[in-house]
Amino acid sequence: MIDPLGGPAYWWPLVAAAVGGYLVGAIPFGPLLVKLAGAGDLAKIGSGSTGATNVLRTGRKGLAIAVLVLDALKGALPVLLVMHWFGPDMAKMTALGAVVGHCWSVYIGFRGGKAVATAAGVLFALAWPVALAALAAFAIVVWLSRYVSLGSLTAAATAPAAAYAFAYHQYVELFALIALVVVVRHAANIRRLLAGRENRLGAASRR
């Protein structure tokens, strides 16, 4: 991440990368597509989250898939482009900015989603074996428990461990920070999981 001992010539490009990633990650595809499709105001549906899981509560599966793909791409594409042109340090800052932007979007009053799809895009862009490990953890936990939130939390926790195991050591810190963001954004889900009130996949929403 940013070295506080470096001068402005070193850290200003990293700040610019983070800001650029933030502005792309903050694009609220969920609310935009739901509004364009005439499916209502996403802020007033379910949890109010901008992500694909909440979009699914509109009953538009195709719309939810489109949001999932776009949210992943806004994490992956900026990171890939910055990695190609400017290298891994700036790509890492772009990645973190994109995830933060998705969660706290400047375009919609600093509301947002829970970082899962955008984080997945970042993982695939930086370390696809780590992304596959996190995806496998997600799928197994959701299959066994029917809790999407628990699967998301497990995938987030898996990413830094897998990065270390697969020798992507330069990304362990970044993936740990992203996991922390995912946990923070799932605070309400964690409370419901502990209380036994979290919605299972396919069950009627209690929110």
Backbone as CSV, one residue per row, in Angstrom:
resi,resn,N_x,N_y,N_z,CA_x,CA_y,CA_z,C_x,C_y,C_z
1,MET,0.844,-1.186,0.000,0.000,0.000,0.000,0.893,1.256,0.000
2,ILE,0.325,2.426,0.342,1.108,3.665,0.257,2.209,3.673,1.306
3,ASP,3.431,3.944,0.873,4.573,4.045,1.778,4.646,5.474,2.307
4,PRO,4.414,5.685,3.621,4.425,7.047,4.155,5.784,7.710,4.073
5,LEU,6.845,6.927,3.830,8.183,7.493,3.747,8.498,8.012,2.357
6,GLY,7.671,7.661,1.364,7.901,8.143,0.011,7.458,9.582,-0.140
7,GLY,8.018,10.274,-1.131,7.639,11.655,-1.377,6.388,11.742,-2.237
8,PRO,5.893,12.979,-2.471,4.696,13.172,-3.284,4.791,12.558,-4.668
9,ALA,5.969,12.578,-5.256,6.126,11.994,-6.588,5.804,10.509,-6.583
10,TYR,5.930,9.874,-5.412,5.611,8.453,-5.294,4.153,8.242,-4.933
11,TRP,3.671,8.959,-3.910,2.349,8.591,-3.417,1.191,9.295,-4.102
12,TRP,1.415,10.418,-4.789,0.310,11.065,-5.484,-0.264,10.204,-6.606
13,PRO,0.555,9.506,-7.399,-0.022,8.597,-8.402,-0.863,7.491,-7.771
14,LEU,-0.468,7.023,-6.591,-1.237,5.991,-5.913,-2.576,6.533,-5.432
15,VAL,-2.556,7.770,-4.919,-3.809,8.407,-4.506,-4.716,8.596,-5.714
16,ALA,-4.133,9.029,-6.834,-4.919,9.214,-8.051,-5.524,7.892,-8.518
17,ALA,-4.779,6.811,-8.395,-5.296,5.495,-8.774,-6.464,5.099,-7.892
18,ALA,-6.340,5.362,-6.584,-7.425,5.030,-5.655,-8.673,5.846,-5.959
19,VAL,-8.489,7.139,-6.243,-9.632,8.006,-6.555,-10.290,7.568,-7.863
20,GLY,-9.480,7.252,-8.865,-10.028,6.785,-10.126,-10.803,5.494,-9.955
21,GLY,-10.234,4.555,-9.195,-10.942,3.306,-8.920,-12.227,3.559,-8.172
22,TYR,-12.191,4.494,-7.225,-13.394,4.832,-6.452,-14.498,5.354,-7.363
23,LEU,-14.162,6.274,-8.255,-15.175,6.890,-9.108,-15.812,5.882,-10.057
24,VAL,-15.038,4.905,-10.504,-15.609,3.846,-11.346,-16.424,2.878,-10.494
25,GLY,-15.852,2.464,-9.359,-16.556,1.529,-8.491,-17.844,2.096,-7.933
26,ALA,-17.928,3.423,-7.842,-19.108,4.070,-7.270,-20.289,4.131,-8.235
27,ILE,-20.074,3.786,-9.502,-21.186,3.824,-10.464,-22.281,2.878,-9.978
28,PRO,-23.477,3.375,-9.676,-24.527,2.545,-9.058,-25.374,1.810,-10.097
29,PHE,-24.819,0.748,-10.654,-25.518,0.032,-11.712,-26.864,-0.522,-11.240
30,GLY,-26.935,-0.989,-9.998,-28.187,-1.537,-9.488,-29.332,-0.550,-9.564
31,PRO,-29.233,0.589,-8.872,-30.301,1.585,-8.945,-30.579,2.079,-10.354
32,LEU,-29.520,2.249,-11.158,-29.707,2.749,-12.516,-30.517,1.774,-13.362
33,LEU,-30.140,0.496,-13.349,-30.836,-0.489,-14.172,-32.254,-0.736,-13.682
34,VAL,-32.432,-0.765,-12.365,-33.780,-0.963,-11.814,-34.686,0.189,-12.218
35,LYS,-34.162,1.403,-12.160,-34.963,2.571,-12.550,-35.276,2.547,-14.036
36,LEU,-34.267,2.232,-14.864,-34.479,2.192,-16.309,-35.478,1.111,-16.703
37,ALA,-35.499,0.007,-15.934,-36.424,-1.086,-16.229,-37.819,-0.837,-15.673
38,GLY,-37.993,0.270,-14.963,-39.290,0.571,-14.374,-39.667,-0.367,-13.247
39,ALA,-38.641,-0.882,-12.524,-38.886,-1.859,-11.456,-38.934,-1.228,-10.071
40,GLY,-38.962,0.101,-10.007,-39.086,0.759,-8.716,-37.817,1.447,-8.259
41,ASP,-37.839,1.870,-7.007,-36.700,2.533,-6.372,-35.973,1.510,-5.520
42,LEU,-34.752,1.140,-5.921,-34.022,0.079,-5.225,-33.744,0.435,-3.776
43,ALA,-33.645,1.720,-3.468,-33.393,2.145,-2.086,-34.550,1.785,-1.163
44,LYS,-35.723,1.536,-1.738,-36.906,1.213,-0.951,-37.286,-0.261,-1.048
45,ILE,-36.407,-1.050,-1.627,-36.673,-2.479,-1.809,-35.733,-3.289,-0.926
46,GLY,-36.278,-4.267,-0.202,-35.451,-5.154,0.618,-34.554,-4.411,1.573
47,SER,-33.259,-4.702,1.491,-32.286,-4.081,2.394,-31.883,-2.678,1.959
48,GLY,-32.267,-2.283,0.736,-31.843,-0.991,0.207,-30.468,-1.030,-0.431
49,SER,-29.805,-2.176,-0.379,-28.485,-2.331,-0.981,-28.580,-2.182,-2.493
50,THR,-27.491,-1.745,-3.109,-27.473,-1.541,-4.559,-27.043,-2.776,-5.332
51,GLY,-26.705,-3.866,-4.638,-26.148,-5.036,-5.282,-27.171,-5.966,-5.909
52,ALA,-26.654,-7.002,-6.583,-27.490,-7.927,-7.347,-28.461,-8.708,-6.470
53,THR,-28.052,-9.063,-5.247,-28.951,-9.821,-4.365,-30.210,-9.028,-4.067
54,ASN,-30.060,-7.741,-3.839,-31.236,-6.911,-3.576,-32.030,-6.663,-4.855
55,VAL,-31.347,-6.521,-5.975,-32.042,-6.366,-7.259,-32.923,-7.580,-7.526
56,LEU,-32.464,-8.755,-7.102,-33.239,-9.979,-7.304,-34.602,-9.892,-6.620
57,ARG,-34.701,-9.089,-5.577,-35.968,-8.947,-4.857,-37.018,-8.174,-5.661
58,THR,-36.604,-7.597,-6.785,-37.582,-6.972,-7.671,-38.325,-8.025,-8.490
59,GLY,-37.813,-9.260,-8.459,-38.399,-10.327,-9.265,-37.835,-10.401,-10.669
60,ARG,-36.860,-9.570,-10.967,-36.255,-9.532,-12.310,-34.903,-10.253,-12.264
61,LYS,-34.907,-11.555,-12.550,-33.658,-12.323,-12.485,-32.644,-11.840,-13.513
62,GLY,-33.119,-11.538,-14.711,-32.203,-11.046,-15.736,-31.547,-9.743,-15.340
63,LEU,-32.312,-8.883,-14.691,-31.789,-7.617,-14.216,-30.729,-7.838,-13.145
64,ALA,-30.992,-8.774,-12.241,-30.027,-9.078,-11.180,-28.729,-9.623,-11.765
65,ILE,-28.827,-10.475,-12.781,-27.619,-11.014,-13.422,-26.833,-9.899,-14.097
66,ALA,-27.543,-8.989,-14.770,-26.864,-7.867,-15.431,-26.121,-7.006,-14.420
67,VAL,-26.752,-6.735,-13.273,-26.105,-5.936,-12.233,-24.887,-6.681,-11.673
68,LEU,-25.036,-7.986,-11.451,-23.913,-8.788,-10.952,-22.714,-8.683,-11.882
69,VAL,-22.947,-8.828,-13.177,-21.859,-8.778,-14.160,-21.229,-7.391,-14.203
70,LEU,-22.061,-6.369,-14.246,-21.537,-5.003,-14.323,-20.781,-4.608,-13.059
71,ASP,-21.289,-5.023,-11.899,-20.587,-4.721,-10.643,-19.235,-5.422,-10.589
72,ALA,-19.165,-6.641,-11.139,-17.879,-7.345,-11.185,-16.928,-6.676,-12.166
73,LEU,-17.458,-6.261,-13.317,-16.617,-5.631,-14.333,-16.050,-4.294,-13.868
74,LYS,-16.826,-3.550,-13.067,-16.301,-2.251,-12.619,-15.184,-2.435,-11.599
75,GLY,-15.047,-3.641,-11.059,-13.879,-3.957,-10.247,-12.735,-4.476,-11.095
76,ALA,-13.056,-5.330,-12.071,-12.011,-6.005,-12.845,-11.362,-5.102,-13.896
77,LEU,-12.167,-4.414,-14.697,-11.607,-3.692,-15.838,-10.647,-2.559,-15.456
78,PRO,-11.003,-1.695,-14.500,-10.033,-0.653,-14.135,-8.725,-1.235,-13.598
79,VAL,-8.837,-2.307,-12.836,-7.635,-2.927,-12.270,-6.762,-3.508,-13.379
80,LEU,-7.374,-4.189,-14.340,-6.606,-4.759,-15.451,-5.920,-3.669,-16.269
81,LEU,-6.636,-2.594,-16.536,-6.057,-1.507,-17.328,-4.906,-0.828,-16.590
82,VAL,-5.114,-0.556,-15.312,-4.056,0.095,-14.534,-2.858,-0.839,-14.362
83,MET,-3.121,-2.122,-14.152,-2.027,-3.095,-14.059,-1.199,-3.100,-15.340
84,HIS,-1.862,-3.065,-16.483,-1.162,-3.103,-17.769,-0.306,-1.870,-17.995
85,TRP,-0.854,-0.707,-17.656,-0.172,0.535,-17.978,0.740,1.057,-16.867
86,PHE,0.406,0.763,-15.612,1.135,1.404,-14.512,1.707,0.443,-13.472
87,GLY,1.357,-0.832,-13.528,1.974,-1.784,-12.622,1.143,-2.155,-11.404
88,PRO,1.637,-3.098,-10.600,0.835,-3.682,-9.518,0.519,-2.744,-8.356
89,ASP,1.420,-1.843,-8.009,1.141,-0.963,-6.866,-0.078,-0.082,-7.135
90,MET,-0.127,0.512,-8.311,-1.268,1.349,-8.644,-2.523,0.505,-8.870
91,ALA,-2.343,-0.709,-9.372,-3.500,-1.599,-9.561,-4.130,-1.949,-8.221
92,LYS,-3.311,-2.153,-7.198,-3.849,-2.471,-5.871,-4.645,-1.302,-5.311
93,MET,-4.151,-0.097,-5.493,-4.885,1.069,-5.003,-6.187,1.271,-5.783
94,THR,-6.146,1.004,-7.085,-7.360,1.073,-7.902,-8.384,0.061,-7.408
95,ALA,-7.916,-1.137,-7.089,-8.799,-2.200,-6.603,-9.489,-1.800,-5.307
96,LEU,-8.710,-1.298,-4.364,-9.286,-0.886,-3.082,-10.276,0.262,-3.281
97,GLY,-9.922,1.218,-4.136,-10.817,2.319,-4.423,-12.128,1.860,-5.028
98,ALA,-12.074,0.886,-5.937,-13.285,0.381,-6.584,-14.220,-0.277,-5.578
99,VAL,-13.674,-1.058,-4.664,-14.492,-1.728,-3.655,-15.131,-0.706,-2.718
100,VAL,-14.350,0.255,-2.273,-14.880,1.299,-1.391,-15.950,2.109,-2.116
101,GLY,-15.708,2.422,-3.387,-16.675,3.180,-4.158,-17.999,2.457,-4.302
102,HIS,-17.949,1.149,-4.511,-19.185,0.380,-4.616,-19.978,0.432,-3.313
103,CYS,-19.288,0.408,-2.203,-19.953,0.384,-0.891,-20.474,1.748,-0.458
104,TRP,-19.735,2.801,-0.792,-20.093,4.156,-0.364,-19.999,5.084,-1.576
105,SER,-21.033,5.033,-2.416,-20.997,5.747,-3.694,-21.301,7.230,-3.530
106,VAL,-20.428,8.054,-4.043,-20.623,9.507,-4.000,-21.814,9.916,-4.847
107,TYR,-22.186,9.089,-5.807,-23.268,9.446,-6.726,-24.657,9.297,-6.103
108,ILE,-24.768,8.526,-5.032,-26.090,8.285,-4.424,-26.041,8.491,-2.910
109,GLY,-25.366,9.548,-2.506,-25.353,9.914,-1.094,-24.569,8.965,-0.212
110,PHE,-23.504,8.378,-0.756,-22.607,7.485,-0.024,-23.325,6.226,0.483
111,ARG,-24.372,5.830,-0.234,-24.950,4.497,-0.023,-24.274,3.542,-1.007
112,GLY,-24.606,2.257,-0.910,-24.016,1.323,-1.856,-24.353,-0.118,-1.557
113,GLY,-23.533,-1.005,-2.087,-23.741,-2.436,-1.927,-22.830,-3.019,-0.871
114,LYS,-22.675,-4.329,-0.927,-21.919,-5.036,0.112,-20.574,-5.573,-0.372
115,ALA,-20.165,-5.125,-1.545,-18.795,-5.314,-2.049,-18.519,-6.660,-2.672
116,VAL,-19.446,-7.601,-2.634,-19.118,-8.967,-3.030,-18.779,-9.080,-4.514
117,ALA,-19.658,-8.598,-5.400,-19.414,-8.745,-6.833,-18.200,-7.933,-7.277
118,THR,-18.084,-6.701,-6.794,-16.946,-5.868,-7.175,-15.641,-6.458,-6.649
119,ALA,-15.673,-6.981,-5.436,-14.485,-7.649,-4.885,-14.127,-8.877,-5.710
120,ALA,-15.134,-9.616,-6.169,-14.873,-10.786,-7.007,-14.187,-10.370,-8.305
121,GLY,-14.643,-9.267,-8.896,-13.986,-8.773,-10.100,-12.533,-8.415,-9.856
122,VAL,-12.274,-7.787,-8.730,-10.906,-7.439,-8.350,-10.050,-8.696,-8.189
123,LEU,-10.594,-9.704,-7.510,-9.842,-10.940,-7.291,-9.486,-11.614,-8.608
124,PHE,-10.450,-11.703,-9.516,-10.171,-12.339,-10.803,-9.143,-11.553,-11.604
125,ALA,-9.161,-10.224,-11.484,-8.200,-9.407,-12.219,-6.781,-9.559,-11.684
126,LEU,-6.650,-9.693,-10.374,-5.325,-9.719,-9.759,-4.767,-11.117,-9.551
127,ALA,-5.619,-12.067,-9.216,-5.131,-13.414,-8.863,-6.265,-14.417,-9.066
128,TRP,-6.440,-14.881,-10.303,-7.602,-15.728,-10.584,-7.637,-17.020,-9.782
129,PRO,-6.492,-17.669,-9.430,-6.612,-18.860,-8.578,-7.213,-18.538,-7.204
130,VAL,-6.869,-17.384,-6.670,-7.452,-16.947,-5.396,-8.950,-16.723,-5.564
131,ALA,-9.329,-16.103,-6.670,-10.752,-15.869,-6.940,-11.513,-17.187,-7.033
132,LEU,-10.928,-18.179,-7.688,-11.596,-19.484,-7.807,-11.737,-20.151,-6.445
133,ALA,-10.723,-20.017,-5.599,-10.807,-20.583,-4.246,-11.907,-19.909,-3.447
134,ALA,-11.986,-18.582,-3.543,-13.040,-17.850,-2.825,-14.416,-18.217,-3.369
135,LEU,-14.520,-18.367,-4.684,-15.791,-18.745,-5.304,-16.211,-20.140,-4.860
136,ALA,-15.252,-21.050,-4.784,-15.563,-22.401,-4.321,-16.045,-22.390,-2.878
137,ALA,-15.387,-21.598,-2.036,-15.813,-21.482,-0.635,-17.227,-20.927,-0.544
138,PHE,-17.509,-19.919,-1.360,-18.853,-19.335,-1.397,-19.889,-20.384,-1.788
139,ALA,-19.610,-21.102,-2.872,-20.572,-22.079,-3.380,-20.836,-23.191,-2.375
140,ILE,-19.786,-23.685,-1.728,-19.944,-24.781,-0.763,-20.772,-24.330,0.434
141,VAL,-20.461,-23.159,0.970,-21.174,-22.670,2.152,-22.636,-22.374,1.825
142,VAL,-22.892,-21.765,0.679,-24.281,-21.481,0.302,-25.045,-22.780,0.052
143,TRP,-24.404,-23.744,-0.574,-25.047,-25.036,-0.833,-25.411,-25.749,0.466
144,LEU,-24.515,-25.691,1.447,-24.755,-26.380,2.714,-25.709,-25.622,3.629
145,SER,-25.602,-24.296,3.645,-26.357,-23.506,4.629,-27.557,-22.769,4.049
146,ARG,-27.538,-22.502,2.747,-28.540,-21.679,2.065,-28.485,-20.220,2.507
147,TYR,-27.385,-19.814,3.115,-27.199,-18.418,3.511,-26.211,-17.757,2.545
148,VAL,-26.694,-16.842,1.706,-25.809,-16.138,0.782,-24.825,-15.260,1.549
149,SER,-25.304,-14.621,2.599,-24.429,-13.737,3.376,-23.281,-14.503,4.012
150,LEU,-23.573,-15.692,4.535,-22.515,-16.501,5.145,-21.516,-16.956,4.090
151,GLY,-22.021,-17.296,2.907,-21.120,-17.650,1.826,-20.224,-16.489,1.428
152,SER,-20.783,-15.287,1.385,-20.008,-14.104,1.033,-18.922,-13.817,2.064
153,LEU,-19.269,-13.934,3.340,-18.297,-13.705,4.411,-17.188,-14.757,4.370
154,THR,-17.565,-15.997,4.102,-16.570,-17.064,4.019,-15.627,-16.839,2.842
155,ALA,-16.186,-16.433,1.712,-15.351,-16.162,0.539,-14.372,-15.031,0.820
156,ALA,-14.861,-13.982,1.490,-13.992,-12.848,1.813,-12.843,-13.280,2.722
157,ALA,-13.145,-14.120,3.700,-12.104,-14.599,4.615,-11.140,-15.556,3.919
158,THR,-11.649,-16.283,2.928,-10.814,-17.240,2.196,-9.764,-16.537,1.347
159,ALA,-10.102,-15.366,0.792,-9.224,-14.709,-0.175,-7.818,-14.417,0.348
160,PRO,-7.637,-13.749,1.497,-6.260,-13.501,1.947,-5.517,-14.779,2.305
161,ALA,-6.227,-15.764,2.859,-5.581,-17.037,3.185,-5.133,-17.749,1.918
162,ALA,-5.992,-17.732,0.895,-5.636,-18.372,-0.368,-4.493,-17.629,-1.060
163,ALA,-4.493,-16.295,-0.957,-3.407,-15.517,-1.547,-2.067,-15.913,-0.929
164,TYR,-2.063,-16.112,0.372,-0.831,-16.548,1.044,-0.456,-17.971,0.628
165,ALA,-1.449,-18.860,0.590,-1.195,-20.263,0.255,-0.701,-20.424,-1.180
166,PHE,-1.227,-19.595,-2.097,-0.864,-19.697,-3.510,0.306,-18.791,-3.884
167,ALA,0.944,-18.208,-2.874,2.140,-17.375,-3.054,1.864,-16.064,-3.790
168,TYR,0.644,-15.554,-3.656,0.357,-14.193,-4.116,0.542,-13.257,-2.924
169,HIS,1.746,-13.273,-2.368,1.984,-12.567,-1.114,1.786,-11.059,-1.230
170,GLN,1.980,-10.514,-2.441,1.841,-9.064,-2.612,0.397,-8.600,-2.470
171,TYR,-0.550,-9.553,-2.473,-1.964,-9.188,-2.397,-2.623,-9.567,-1.069
172,VAL,-1.889,-10.180,-0.173,-2.491,-10.635,1.086,-3.072,-9.448,1.860
173,GLU,-2.305,-8.389,1.995,-2.765,-7.216,2.748,-3.996,-6.604,2.095
174,LEU,-3.958,-6.439,0.776,-5.103,-5.871,0.060,-6.348,-6.715,0.255
175,PHE,-6.215,-8.031,0.079,-7.383,-8.901,0.198,-7.910,-8.942,1.631
176,ALA,-7.022,-8.766,2.603,-7.474,-8.681,3.996,-8.277,-7.402,4.224
177,LEU,-7.830,-6.292,3.631,-8.573,-5.040,3.745,-9.940,-5.151,3.082
178,ILE,-9.981,-5.783,1.921,-11.255,-5.978,1.228,-12.177,-6.863,2.057
179,ALA,-11.612,-7.903,2.667,-12.416,-8.771,3.538,-13.003,-7.979,4.701
180,LEU,-12.217,-7.060,5.249,-12.710,-6.221,6.343,-13.884,-5.357,5.874
181,VAL,-13.777,-4.802,4.671,-14.876,-4.008,4.120,-16.127,-4.870,3.971
182,VAL,-15.962,-6.088,3.467,-17.104,-6.997,3.303,-17.763,-7.286,4.651
183,VAL,-16.954,-7.522,5.673,-17.494,-7.799,7.008,-18.274,-6.588,7.531
184,VAL,-17.704,-5.404,7.375,-18.380,-4.184,7.836,-19.721,-4.018,7.133
185,ARG,-19.745,-4.253,5.831,-20.968,-4.085,5.064,-22.012,-5.168,5.373
186,HIS,-21.562,-6.277,5.951,-22.473,-7.360,6.316,-22.796,-7.367,7.813
187,ALA,-22.563,-6.246,8.491,-22.785,-6.213,9.941,-24.207,-6.612,10.306
188,ALA,-25.190,-6.101,9.582,-26.588,-6.434,9.881,-26.861,-7.914,9.630
189,ASN,-26.263,-8.443,8.553,-26.432,-9.869,8.258,-25.827,-10.734,9.354
190,ILE,-24.671,-10.307,9.858,-24.017,-11.072,10.925,-24.900,-11.102,12.167
191,ARG,-25.497,-9.966,12.493,-26.400,-9.927,13.651,-27.589,-10.873,13.451
192,ARG,-28.138,-10.883,12.245,-29.269,-11.774,11.978,-28.852,-13.234,11.983
193,LEU,-27.654,-13.521,11.473,-27.147,-14.898,11.509,-27.020,-15.382,12.950
194,LEU,-26.462,-14.540,13.813,-26.279,-14.916,15.212,-27.614,-15.082,15.930
195,ALA,-28.614,-14.314,15.477,-29.940,-14.390,16.111,-30.839,-15.443,15.459
196,GLY,-30.343,-16.068,14.389,-31.148,-17.078,13.692,-32.266,-16.475,12.861
197,ARG,-32.124,-15.223,12.443,-33.185,-14.544,11.696,-32.772,-14.182,10.265
198,GLU,-31.626,-14.661,9.834,-31.172,-14.345,8.473,-31.995,-15.134,7.452
199,ASN,-32.258,-14.506,6.309,-33.022,-15.172,5.259,-32.170,-16.226,4.556
200,ARG,-32.764,-17.370,4.313,-32.106,-18.408,3.535,-32.429,-18.226,2.051
201,LEU,-31.549,-18.710,1.218,-31.739,-18.620,-0.229,-33.045,-19.294,-0.615
202,GLY,-33.880,-18.569,-1.344,-35.147,-19.124,-1.800,-36.299,-18.902,-0.837
203,ALA,-36.016,-18.421,0.380,-37.084,-18.160,1.359,-37.609,-16.750,1.188
204,ALA,-38.806,-16.503,1.667,-39.385,-15.152,1.598,-38.574,-14.207,2.475
205,SER,-38.359,-13.007,1.975,-37.572,-12.011,2.730,-38.323,-11.529,3.969
206,ARG,-37.560,-11.373,5.056,-38.132,-10.817,6.291,-37.840,-9.329,6.411
207,ARG,-37.078,-8.777,5.471,-36.652,-7.380,5.605,-37.738,-6.456,5.136
